[in-house]
Amino acid sequence: MEEFALDSEKVYLSTDYLSLETPDGLKTLMLGEWLNTDPVRIHRMIIRDKTLKVDQYEVFLPLVSKLRRFDPDYYKRIMGLKLMIDFPGYSSAIEAKIPYDTDPIGFYKWWRKGKHEDKIYLSPGNTVRLLQKVYNMEPKVMLRRDIDFLNS
């Protein structure tokens, strides 16, 4: 089969062919097929490596949807505070950033004390900022391990 090398200037559509190295050797698939076979790799090529440019609507949005099902932990890490969560007091799912910013104590209680740590990924920086906000506002609600972490 013909080789389709990555063209960093091209904006790829789902029907464009792309050849990538795999453990089984060079493999050529349409980009839409790569989204099904290796969505994490394609996402990293777009976001981290910035070597692959894709159409936002035809490729990127379906890719994010596939990541949610293919690798939920990776999806949580990339979404961070943009992840939609069910938070007390809201009738439908909201972006985690909203209670994180507006109600740090309530968010802390939901996240840490409510045992929802597996539902969202907080980067180390966001974790420290949250713990500092809660500690400055109402340290009595914090778990001992979080107070110890801040004091270390």
C-alpha positions as CSV (number, residue, x, y, z in Angstrom):
1,M,0.0,0.0,0.0
2,E,1.1,3.6,-0.7
3,E,2.7,5.5,2.2
4,F,1.0,8.7,3.4
5,A,3.6,10.6,5.4
6,L,2.4,13.2,7.9
7,D,2.2,16.7,6.4
8,S,2.4,19.2,9.2
9,E,0.9,21.9,7.0
10,K,-2.2,20.0,6.0
11,V,-5.5,20.2,7.9
12,Y,-6.7,16.6,7.9
13,L,-10.2,15.3,7.5
14,S,-11.5,11.9,8.6
15,T,-11.2,10.6,5.0
16,D,-7.5,11.5,4.6
17,Y,-5.0,8.7,4.7
18,L,-2.2,8.7,7.2
19,S,0.7,6.2,7.6
20,L,2.0,5.8,11.2
21,E,4.5,3.4,12.7
22,T,3.0,0.7,14.9
23,P,4.4,-2.3,16.7
24,D,3.5,-4.3,13.6
25,G,5.3,-1.9,11.3
26,L,4.1,1.0,9.1
27,K,0.3,1.0,8.9
28,T,-1.9,3.2,6.6
29,L,-5.5,4.1,7.6
30,M,-7.9,6.9,7.0
31,L,-7.7,9.3,9.9
32,G,-11.3,8.4,10.9
33,E,-10.0,4.8,11.3
34,W,-7.1,5.9,13.4
35,L,-9.6,7.6,15.8
36,N,-11.1,4.2,16.4
37,T,-7.8,2.3,16.7
38,D,-5.5,4.7,18.6
39,P,-7.4,7.9,19.7
40,V,-4.9,8.7,22.5
41,R,-2.0,8.7,20.0
42,I,-3.9,10.9,17.6
43,H,-4.9,13.3,20.4
44,R,-1.3,13.6,21.6
45,M,-0.1,14.3,18.0
46,I,-2.7,17.2,17.9
47,I,-2.4,18.7,21.3
48,R,1.0,17.8,22.8
49,D,3.3,17.3,19.8
50,K,1.4,19.8,17.5
51,T,2.4,17.7,14.5
52,L,-1.1,17.0,13.3
53,K,-3.7,19.6,12.3
54,V,-7.3,18.4,12.0
55,D,-10.7,19.8,11.2
56,Q,-12.3,20.9,14.5
57,Y,-15.8,19.6,13.7
58,E,-15.2,16.6,11.6
59,V,-12.2,15.1,13.5
60,F,-11.4,16.7,16.8
61,L,-14.9,16.7,18.4
62,P,-15.5,13.0,17.5
63,L,-12.0,12.2,18.8
64,V,-12.8,13.7,22.2
65,S,-16.0,11.6,22.3
66,K,-14.1,8.5,21.4
67,L,-11.4,9.2,24.1
68,R,-14.2,9.2,26.8
69,R,-15.1,5.6,25.9
70,F,-11.6,4.3,24.9
71,D,-9.6,5.6,27.9
72,P,-11.7,7.2,30.6
73,D,-8.7,8.0,32.8
74,Y,-6.8,9.8,30.0
75,Y,-10.1,11.6,29.1
76,K,-10.4,12.9,32.8
77,R,-6.7,14.1,32.7
78,I,-7.1,16.0,29.5
79,M,-10.5,17.5,30.5
80,G,-9.5,18.5,34.1
81,L,-11.8,21.2,35.4
82,K,-13.7,21.3,32.0
83,L,-15.2,17.9,32.9
84,M,-19.0,17.9,33.4
85,I,-20.0,16.7,36.9
86,D,-23.1,16.2,38.9
87,F,-22.7,18.7,41.7
88,P,-25.2,19.2,44.6
89,G,-27.4,22.2,44.1
90,Y,-27.5,22.1,40.3
91,S,-30.3,20.4,38.4
92,S,-28.0,19.1,35.6
93,A,-24.3,18.4,35.1
94,I,-22.0,21.5,35.1
95,E,-18.4,22.1,34.3
96,A,-16.3,21.3,37.4
97,K,-14.6,24.7,37.1
98,I,-17.8,26.5,38.2
99,P,-18.0,25.1,41.8
100,Y,-14.2,24.9,42.0
101,D,-14.0,28.7,41.5
102,T,-17.2,29.8,43.2
103,D,-17.6,27.4,46.1
104,P,-14.2,25.9,46.9
105,I,-15.4,24.6,50.3
106,G,-18.4,22.9,48.7
107,F,-16.2,21.5,45.9
108,Y,-13.6,20.2,48.4
109,K,-16.3,18.5,50.4
110,W,-17.8,16.9,47.2
111,W,-14.4,16.0,45.8
112,R,-12.4,14.7,48.8
113,K,-15.0,14.0,51.6
114,G,-17.7,12.9,49.2
115,K,-15.3,10.3,47.8
116,H,-15.6,11.7,44.2
117,E,-11.8,11.8,43.7
118,D,-12.2,9.2,40.9
119,K,-14.7,11.3,39.0
120,I,-12.4,14.2,38.2
121,Y,-8.7,14.8,37.7
122,L,-7.2,17.8,39.4
123,S,-3.7,18.7,38.3
124,P,-1.2,19.1,41.2
125,G,-1.4,22.9,40.8
126,N,-5.2,23.0,40.9
127,T,-5.1,20.6,43.9
128,V,-2.7,22.9,45.8
129,R,-4.8,26.0,44.9
130,L,-8.0,24.3,46.1
131,L,-6.4,23.2,49.4
132,Q,-4.9,26.6,50.0
133,K,-8.3,28.3,49.4
134,V,-10.1,26.0,51.7
135,Y,-7.4,26.2,54.4
136,N,-7.6,30.0,54.3
137,M,-11.4,30.0,54.4
138,E,-12.4,27.2,56.7
139,P,-9.5,24.8,57.7
140,K,-11.8,22.8,60.0
141,V,-13.5,21.1,57.1
142,M,-10.2,19.7,55.8
143,L,-8.9,16.2,56.2
144,R,-5.8,15.9,58.3
145,R,-3.7,14.5,55.4
146,D,-4.5,17.6,53.3
147,I,-3.5,20.0,56.2
148,D,-0.3,18.0,56.6
149,F,0.4,18.2,52.9
150,L,0.0,22.0,52.9
151,N,2.3,22.3,55.9
152,S,5.0,20.1,54.4
